[in-house]
Amino acid sequence: MRHVALIFSAILLFSGCETTGDPHHGGIFWSEDKAQQRLDQKRRELNRIESDTERVEQENRDLKRKSEDDQG
């Protein structure tokens, strides 16, 4: 009977645990699906940042070229 109560208590304890996509915060309770979603989100964020960086670099090249044309 004691084992049944212990198992029941463990089930109740673990059923309230939330899974996470970040194994650093989830410990043993992490979800592969949530991890993939988190990875996809990080890739989208990186792509956006790289795109913004390229746009700003192009604007800088254009401004430099214009400045050189105005001086020359």
C-alpha positions as CSV (number, residue, x, y, z in Angstrom):
1,M,0.0,0.0,0.0
2,R,2.8,2.3,0.8
3,H,4.3,1.8,-2.7
4,V,1.0,2.7,-4.3
5,A,0.8,6.0,-2.3
6,L,4.4,6.8,-3.3
7,I,3.8,6.1,-7.0
8,F,0.6,8.1,-6.9
9,S,2.4,11.0,-5.2
10,A,5.2,10.9,-7.8
11,I,2.6,10.9,-10.6
12,L,0.9,14.0,-9.1
13,L,4.2,15.7,-8.7
14,F,5.5,15.1,-12.2
15,S,2.1,15.8,-13.9
16,G,2.3,19.4,-12.8
17,C,5.7,20.0,-14.4
18,E,5.9,22.0,-17.5
19,T,8.1,21.0,-20.4
20,T,10.4,23.5,-22.1
21,G,12.4,23.7,-25.3
22,D,15.4,24.9,-23.5
23,P,17.3,22.0,-21.8
24,H,19.2,24.6,-19.7
25,H,15.9,25.6,-18.0
26,G,13.9,22.3,-18.3
27,G,16.2,19.9,-16.6
28,I,14.9,16.4,-17.4
29,F,11.5,17.9,-18.5
30,W,12.3,19.2,-21.9
31,S,10.3,18.6,-25.1
32,E,12.0,17.9,-28.4
33,D,9.1,19.6,-30.2
34,K,9.5,22.7,-28.1
35,A,13.2,22.6,-28.6
36,Q,12.7,22.5,-32.4
37,Q,10.3,25.4,-32.2
38,R,12.8,27.4,-30.1
39,L,15.6,26.6,-32.7
40,D,13.4,27.7,-35.6
41,Q,12.6,30.9,-33.8
42,K,16.3,31.6,-33.1
43,R,17.1,30.9,-36.8
44,R,14.4,33.3,-37.9
45,E,15.8,35.9,-35.6
46,L,19.3,35.4,-36.9
47,N,18.1,35.7,-40.5
48,R,16.4,38.9,-39.7
49,I,19.5,40.3,-38.0
50,E,21.7,39.3,-40.9
51,S,19.3,40.8,-43.4
52,D,19.2,44.1,-41.4
53,T,23.0,44.1,-41.2
54,E,23.4,43.6,-45.0
55,R,20.9,46.4,-45.6
56,V,22.8,48.8,-43.3
57,E,26.1,47.9,-44.9
58,Q,24.7,48.6,-48.3
59,E,23.3,51.9,-47.2
60,N,26.8,52.8,-45.9
61,R,28.4,51.8,-49.2
62,D,25.9,53.9,-51.1
63,L,26.5,56.9,-48.8
64,K,30.3,56.6,-49.1
65,R,30.0,56.4,-52.9
66,K,27.8,59.4,-53.0
67,S,30.1,61.4,-50.7
68,E,33.1,60.5,-52.9
69,D,31.2,61.6,-56.0
70,D,30.2,64.9,-54.4
71,Q,33.9,65.6,-53.4
72,G,35.4,64.5,-56.7
